[in-house]
């Protein structure tokens, strides 16, 4: 039997609420039942350990949650700031953790508690006093198999490209018609249209697809230039994020819209990139890191990004960085279908990177030739 206790308090900051959570978890384990204590953390080490646990859960199943020491297992699904990655991690624990009961500690309403209430078919609220009696009650409830959370069921997989451009970028001449037609020819089911400092291309593509009833999901996005700290892609944006902000302020501006934070080509020395120390510090607020970019001069830049993501337990993304239509889907993902930031974050846990490499110099030559010849576009 396994019971998960979700608490909105930090697992690494002393407080009366944490004492209550630990007491309940210990009381459950004292009666021979597995207990998971799921919360947040301020310390980087515990945040990384939590992300690595979730990655292991995605890859190997509920065995990843097995106890390694005596007592309750603690898992931090986020830092102090709630993210779409934390949303997905919480849903993973509930839907894939082979739980017999989901318990919410306390009466607070937080982003975590809202996700738990949405993801678990049934949830037991428990107060912060009387740990031994509460433990007996929740163990008895866990014996009712009707309360067992449903297994996590994901939609059928599609192909997706997370990083591409249209003629709304200054260095690209691909039209919306060309982009959509080529994507459908390749069997792609979703595109994140990431024009430089503009969501205009994404909105144009979305309108085109909807007007013609085409089976292609468009995530409106933008690749935003920061002030000497690289670029950040915001997905599912409603309005433009201004360029020239710091990396942290750009991330905050994306999050303020409820957008998904995606960092492209983070180790490509031919782009302006954020310092690795900054990336590591900002990792708790990054929803995904691009580990396969189809338009890099040297593949070892992708290898460095992959190693960094796996060391920190970050979700992994991929995109072609298309600037000419021949470059579309040189890198991408096969993953469950998604339609918003929450379903995207969840789908990334079951994603597979797909590569169709093209010669870098040939793509660059086509880009140069097309952008030199393109006529001024009508606004």
Number of C-alpha atoms within 10 A of each C-alpha: 13 21 25 24 23 23 24 23 21 20 24 14 13 10 12 11 19 20 13 19 29 19 18 29 26 22 22 27 20 16 12 11 17 23 27 26 21 26 25 27 24 17 15 15 10 20 23 22 18 26 25 20 20 29 21 17 20 21 12 11 16 18 12 17 23 14 14 9 7 10 19 25 19 22 24 26 29 28 22 16 12 17 26 24 28 28 23 24 25 25 21 22 27 24 20 20 24 21 23 23 29 27 22 22 22 19 13 13 9 12 14 25 19 12 15 22 15 12 20 20 16 17 17 16 15 20 14 18 14 13 20 16 12 17 22 15 13 20 18 11 16 21 13 11 10 13 18 23 21 17 14 14 9 14 11 10 17 17 22 32 26 27 30 28 30 27 20 23 21 12 18 23 26 23 17 21 13 13 22 20 11 16 21 14 9 12 13 22 21 22 27 24 33 29 28 24 23 23 27 23 23 27 18 18 25 21 14 16 18 13 9 8 9 14 13 20 19 24 25 26 35 32 26 28 23 23 16 14 19 21 28 28 31 31 27 24 24 14 14 17 23 13 17 16 17 16 23 16 13 24 25 15 19 26 20 10 16 17 25 27 26 27 25 26 30 26 23 21 12 11 13 17 22 22 13 12 9 12 20 15 11 13 20 24 24 21 25 24 25 24 28 28 29 27 24 20 15 12 13 12 19 21 14 15 22 21 12 19 20 15 13 19 21 23 24 23 28 31 29 25 27 28 28 27 21 16 24 26 31 22 27 29 26 21 23 22 21 23 12 13 22 18 17 19 22 26 19 23 22 16 22 17 17 18 17 12 14 16 13 14 12 12 18 16 11 16 21 16 13 17 17 12 9 12 9 8 8 4 5
